[in-house]
Amino acid sequence: MANDRHQDFDALAPEDFDSPYEVYARLRQRCPVAWTNAWHGFWAFTRYADVAEAAADYKTYTTTVQNVVPKLAFTGRRPPLHLDPPEHTTYRRAISPLLTEAKVAALEGPVRRLVVELLQPLIARGHGDICTEFSARLPIAVFAEWMNLPKAQIEALRETGRAYAIAVQSFDGEMVKQHSLALYEMARDLIEQRKRQPHDPDCDMTSALLAARVDGQPLPDEMIVGTVRQVLVVGIIAPNVMIGSICVHLSRHPELQDQLRRQPELMPAAIEEYLRLYTPYRGFARTPTRDIEVHGVAIKKDEPIALVYASANRDESVFPDADRFILDRPNIGEHLAFGRGPHHCPGAGLARLELRVAFEELLARTKRFAIDGPLTTTLCPEIGALTVPLRFEAA
């Protein structure tokens, strides 16, 4: 791909917690379809309307070639994220019934228990890193509960998932590949366990995939492996970053901490606004299936495009005063934090539950918390806080 064309922004420029949003604001205003030479070159859609339209139009913008920027998948396709309809639909049908509102609600007790177990030592000590000591661990524990993982696999997932996340953040392609292969082996082991000792497909994702049929035939073994591998990590990194980013904002706004302590019933609305304001994934990639033109810019077939959700969710034409946290924003349900169209995140309900319970317990168990040292932030494809040292005043 040609990368000698004019560069509209530098995706590899150093960032702090706030600076990416300033870059995206300039691009939305002056250059909504922007080119960067980073990672062999890609386009970025930064306005809400363009991102939403592309995310929904899988016939023009396919996810089968590349689903994030930079490209991370070295080891084959992982359903459902790497597939488009109709191939994608079978895998979603197997997974979605396990993430219904009722199924997610039934997890609130176990999630609250895990949150309290992880938070108590931090708050008792009076200081610690909310990301590395809490939010990096919570999603793995929650997924282990949801996926009915045996205890030995929980520890293996914790270590391998953490190492994979570090490799992704370091752009270490060889280590990403190594840890991804280890996650594939974990997926194969889990599938073999379920074949030997089947679980109820209505309560176990791996068993549901094994039970699924297309025209009377089971799903291909390697595609089941890819799906389990995808699910093992897809919900681990984003909640970690999201919780860190919310803690940064609440530390900067102690009056909001106090309000949410007094009125915990406001927490669901607060979480929704935080999902808009601090969308943990910058966005996902799509590849045009034909030559297209957007805002007068010609994009050739097969040139990668990043749909920048983190920019779209701060588009002032959709969310007035978009850089501000507004608790009662009237159109908050229109944010794109969980995507749009066929690839809308099936685990959105579980993510909301994790975030709500985490902050209900954190605020209830503290009088105040504040930033207690320098922050570090993520690199692509995530956006937000990676480490957030906090000092806690216990309730």
Secondary structure, DSSP 8 states (H G I E B T S, - for coil): ----S--S--TTS---SSHHHHHHHHHHHH-SEEEE-GGG-EEEE-SHHHHHHHHH-TTTEESSS-SSSS----S---TTTT--TTHHHHHHHHHGGGGSHHHHHTTHHHHHHHHHHHHHHHHHHTEEETIIIIITTHHHHHHHHHTT--HHHHHHHHHHHHHHHHHHHTT-HHHHHHHHHHHHHHHHHHHHHHHHS---TTT-HHHHHHH-EETTEE--HHHHHHHHHHHHHHTTHHHHHHHHHHHHHHHH-HHHHHHHHH-GGGHHHHHHHHHHHT-SB-EEEEEESS-EEETTEEE-TT--EEEEHHHHTT-TTTSSSTTS--TT-TTGGG--TT-SGGGS-TTHHHHHHHHHHHHHHHHHTEEEEEE-S--EE--TTB-SEEE-EEEEEE-
